[in-house]
């Protein structure tokens, strides 16, 4: 095995990593696996694969994974309500929708993700979180960490370091939680602050909380130490050997069909199209020349597409035909800045060759794109 950095030497020497071949069938009672990928879509796909394919009556599984910067929303959430999509695009941060419920979280390499797989009958998220706390206490007895009734882990009785979500299938279940180690809190707070106004939705809202990194409390900790401690505690409680098996989520020989699961999680139809129906009712303060115009916009959005669109413009500001063409083009289109940009660019080509009219039209279109 080639070591990626000297920093990992101690951890890798303490943990025996088994070869991938046939490990699904050779391990008994329990299994600890870790992803070698930092891609959020690949790692979420592994969760789906294990849930759908493994016999959890014979094996319980702990899945350890970390992601490059990404915002992950719950199954029934609205991304426009939960995060700053414009900022995500600017910073090239991925947006993913998971299959479990719960709230929105920010991931980066300073955040550890843990997924506990069991049968539905054996599902017990409180016991899993107590296991994590016990592992942290074994590593650093002085840490003031405890589990709340809301299934969060708090540091110092007030700072959230772990949130929880779960998926309960007919016979299988999984509970996953985060562990804030050294995440970028400035980026976290920035991207999880929605700038969008006038959204009304029945989607599941996130509950804001004060957060803190474990490394702020104890800078001598490392992510590798934490992963190892949690794996050891899991092995002890399940009476299994302390083996961590590294897996590649892109390996079709190990995980048949995984590529299709990964691709589905990346599609616009899944990430945005699964958003519960919502409405937008807002007033655009449109700066135009030396004045500010109030333009009222009302939209209904279903499956991520504009179902109903009304734009209340000042009388005579645009020719009725041009206004009608804009509304007609938006209706049925994706509530998406890229698609709307393409639409208005096409419409601009047929706009009358009048500088004043063109300027008004451009201003309106730019403001509509900012809505999304």
N, C-alpha and C positions, 0 to 999 in steps of 0.2 A: 504494500500500500504506500502510495506517495503522500507524504505529509504536506498539507497546503501551507502551513506556517508553523514556526517553532512554538507559537502560543498554544497550539493544540497538542503538543507532545505529551504533556502530563496526563491530560484527559484521555487521549487515545491509548496510553500505556496502561491506564487503569480499567479500561473497558474493552472486553473482548468483542470484536466485531466478526460475525460469522459470514461465510460466503452466502450468496443469495440462493444458490441452487437448492430447490426443494425445501426451503426453510418453512414454507406454509405447512407442509405435512409433517416435518420432522419435529417441530417444537410441540410440546404438550402443555396444556394448562394455561399458558400465557406467553405472550410474545411482545418484545419491545423493538420497534423499528424506527429508523430515522431517515428522513429524506435528504438526499445530497443536492436537491434543487432548492433554489430560493425563489422560484416562480410561483406566484400565488395561485394561478389557475391549475398548474400541475399538482400542487399540494392539496387543493380542494378536491381535485379529481381523484386523488388517492383515497380521501375520505369516502367519496361515493363508491369507489371500487371495493373497498373493504366492507362497507355496509352492505353492498349488493351481492358480494361473492363469497365472503368467508363464513365458515361454519363457527359462529360465535358460541355455540353450545360446547364445542370442544376447546376453543381458544379464546381467551380475552386478549385484547390488543391495546398497547399504548403506542401512539404514533407521535413522534417528536418532529417538529418542523419550524423553519424560520423563513421569512419572506423578505425580498427587497421591497422598497417603499410601495405600499398599497393601502387603499381604503377598502374595507370589506363590510358590506351592508348585509343585514338580515334578510331572510327569504321574503318577508312581507313589508319591506321598507321602500321609501321613496328617496332616490339619490339626490334629487333637487332639494329636498327638505333636510337631508342629513349632512350634506357636505358642500364644499365650494368647488363645483365642477370646473370652473374656469381656471382656478388655481391648480387643480390636479393636472389639467392639460398643460399649463405653463411649466410645471415642475416635472412633467412626464411621470406622474405617479399613477399606477394602475388602479382601476376601480373594478371590484369583483362583487358578485352577489352569491352568497353561500346558500346551502339548502336548509340550514337550520334557522330557527327564529332569532329573537333577541335583537340587540342594538348594533350600532355601527362602531367599528374599531379601526384604529390606524396601526399598520404593521410596518416595521422596518427590521433591520438585522439586530437591533437592540431589544427586540421583543421575541419571546419564546412562545410557541404554540404547542399545546398538549391536547391530544384527542384520546379519550377513553372509550373503547368499543366493548360492548357486552350484549347479551340477549336483553330484550325488553324487560324480562322478569328480574334480571339482576341489576338493572340500571339504577344507580344511586349517586347523583352528582355531589351530594354533601360529603359522602365518604371519599370521593375523588379529591375534593378540595382539601379535606383534612389530611389526606395523604401528601398533598403538595406542601401544606403548612408544616407537617411533621418533617419532611425532607429539608425544608428551609431551616427549621429549628435544629436539626441534626448538624447542619453545616455551620450555622451561626446561632447558637443558643440565645444570644442577646437580642435577636430580631423580635420586635413587637408586631407579630402578624397573627390575624385571626380571620375566620370565615364568618360572614354575616348571614342573616336570614334570607337576604336577597341573592345569596350564592356569589357574593363578591369576596375577594380577599383584600383586607385593609392592612395598611402599614401605619403604625402609630395611631391607630383608632380613627383616622380621618382620611388617609390618602388611599385611593383605590389603586391596586397594583395588578388586579386580575378581574376580568369579567367573564361571564359564562353564557353559553348558548348550547342548544341541544336539538337533536333530531330523533324522534321516536317512530320507528317503523313498525310493521305488523309483528315481527318477531325479533328484529335487531334494533339496536339503539346506539347512539354515541353522544357523548358530552365533550365539548371542547372548551378550553379556557386559554386566556392569554396570561403572560407574566411579563410585566414591564421591568426590564433590566437596565437598559441604557438607551431607550428610544429618544428620538429628537422631539422634545416636548413642544418646542416652538412650532415645528411643522405640524405636529399632532393637533395643537389647538387651532392653528390657522386653517387646515383643510377640513376640520370637523365643525366649521362655523359656516352655516348656509347664508349667502347674501341675497337669496331669492325672496321676493316679497309677494304677498297676496296669494300664497298657495294654501289650498284647503284640501285635506286628504284624511282618509281613515287609516292610512298606513301606520304601522307600529312606530311610534316615536322613540328615539333614544333618550335615556335619562342622563343629563350632564353630571359629571362628578369631578372632584379635585383628584389629580393623579400625581404619582411620584415614582421615580425609578428606584429600584433596589440599590443600584450602585451609588445613588446619592447618600443612602444610609450607610453603606459599607463599600467603599471604592476598591477594596481588595478582592471582591467577588468578580467572577467571570461567567459568561453565559455557559461555557463548557462545564464549569464546576456545578452550576445549577442543574443543567441537563443530567449530569452524572448522578447528582444527589437524588433527583426525582426518579431516575431509572432504578437506582439501587433500592429506594424505598418501595417502588412498585414491585421489584423482584422479590423483596423480602415478604411483602404482604401476600403475594400470590404464590410464594414458595417455588419460585423458578430460578434457574441460573441467570446470573446478571450478564446477559448478552444483549448488545445493541446491534441490530442488523441494519446496515446501510442499504437503502434501495434507491434506484433511479426511477422517478415517476414517468419517464418517457420510455421505459423498457417494456415493449409489447410482449416479449417472451415471458416475462415475470407477471405482467398485469395485462392480460389480453383484453383489448377494447379500450384501454386507458386513453389512447389518443383521441378517440371520438368524445369521450367524457370531457377531456381538456378543451377541445374545440368548442363544444357546446357552451361551456362556462364563459368563453370569451365573446360569444355572439352578442350583438346589440339586442337581439330579441330576448335573450336571457337577462343581461345586465340591466337594460332599461325597459324592455317590453313587458317584463313581469311586474312592473310597478303597478300597485293598485290604482284604480281610477282616481284622478284628482282634478281640481279646477284651479285656474289662475284668474284672479280678479285684482287688477292693479291699475295704477295711474302713472303713465310715463311722463316724467317732467322733461320734455324735449326742448333742449336749447336750440333755438333757430334764429340766426342773425342777432338782433338785439332784444329778443323776447324769449319767454319760456311758455311753451304750449302744454296744456294738460290733455293727454291722449289716454282715454280709458280703454283698457283691453280686458276682454273676458274670453276665456277658453276652457273647454272641457277636454281632458286628455285621457284616453283609454288605451291600454296596452302600449303606452309610450307614443301614441299618435294623436294628433289634434283632431278631435271629433266635431267640435263646434268652435267657431272663431268669430268674434265680433270686435271691431276696432272703431271707436267713436272719435272721429276726426272733426276738427272745426269745419264748418260749412264752407264750401268752395275751395278748401285747401288743396284737394286733389280732384281731378276729373272723376266722376262716378265710375266710369268704365275701368279706370286704372285701379281704383280702390276695390272694385268687385273682383278684378283679376287676381289681386293679391290675396283676398280672403278665400277665393276659390282654390288658389294654388296651395295655400297653407292647410286647408281642410283635407284631412286624410294623410298629410305628410308627418314625418317623425318630428317630435318636439326636440329638435336637435339643431345646434348652430351650424353644423356642416351642411346638413340638408337644406336648411333655410337659406344659407348663403348661396348655394347652388341655384335654388329657386329664384331668389331675387336678382341674381346675376343674369339669369335668363330673361326675366321680366324687364330688367334695365335695358336690354338690347332693343326692346320694342317700345320703350318710352319715347314720347314725342321729343323732337330735337329742340327743346326749350330749356335754357340754362337754369332758370328759376324753378321750373317744374322738376327738372332732373335733381336739383339740389334738395328740394323738399322730399322727393321720393327716396333719395339716398339716405337722408336723415331718418326717415321713418323706418326704413329697412334695417339700418344699423341698430336702432333702438329695439326693434323686434328681436334681432339676433341676440342682443344682450340679455333678453328675458330668459334665454335658454342656457 
